[in-house]
């Protein structure tokens, strides 16, 4: 509960990136999962959708 209360007003780095119209780290984090899954022929539709949605929010 202490951590929850202490961090209640924090904003994630990706949220800050989008708010300040910067490129987020979604490609580095989740893009890697998508790329690796494609290399291994594994379906990761949720990861792909997340990357696409975040990329759509990025307005440099």
C-alpha positions in Angstrom: 0.0 0.0 0.0 2.9 2.4 0.7 4.2 1.9 -2.8 0.8 2.4 -4.3 0.2 5.6 -2.4 3.7 6.9 -3.0 3.5 6.3 -6.8 -0.1 7.2 -7.4 0.8 10.4 -9.2 3.6 9.0 -11.3 3.4 8.8 -15.0 5.1 6.0 -17.0 7.9 7.0 -19.4 5.8 6.0 -22.4 2.9 8.1 -21.1 5.3 11.0 -20.8 6.7 10.4 -24.2 3.3 10.6 -25.8 2.3 13.6 -23.8 5.4 15.5 -24.9 5.1 14.3 -28.5 8.3 12.2 -28.4 9.0 8.8 -29.9 8.2 6.2 -27.2 10.3 3.1 -26.4 7.5 0.8 -27.6 9.5 -0.3 -30.6 12.5 -1.2 -28.4 10.4 -3.1 -25.8 7.4 -4.6 -27.5 8.7 -4.3 -31.0 11.5 -6.7 -30.0 8.9 -9.3 -28.9 7.0 -8.9 -32.2 10.2 -9.2 -34.3 11.5 -12.2 -32.3 8.1 -13.9 -32.5 8.1 -13.5 -36.3 11.6 -15.0 -36.5 10.3 -18.0 -34.5 7.0 -18.2 -36.4 5.0 -17.5 -33.3 1.8 -15.5 -33.4 1.7 -12.5 -31.0 -1.4 -10.5 -32.1 -1.8 -8.6 -28.8 1.8 -7.4 -28.9 1.4 -6.4 -32.6 -1.8 -4.5 -31.8 -0.1 -2.7 -28.8 2.8 -1.7 -31.0 0.5 -0.4 -33.7 -1.7 1.5 -31.2 1.3 3.2 -29.6 2.9 4.1 -32.9 -0.4 5.7 -33.9 -0.2 7.9 -30.8 3.3 9.1 -31.6 3.2 12.5 -33.1 6.7 14.0 -33.3 
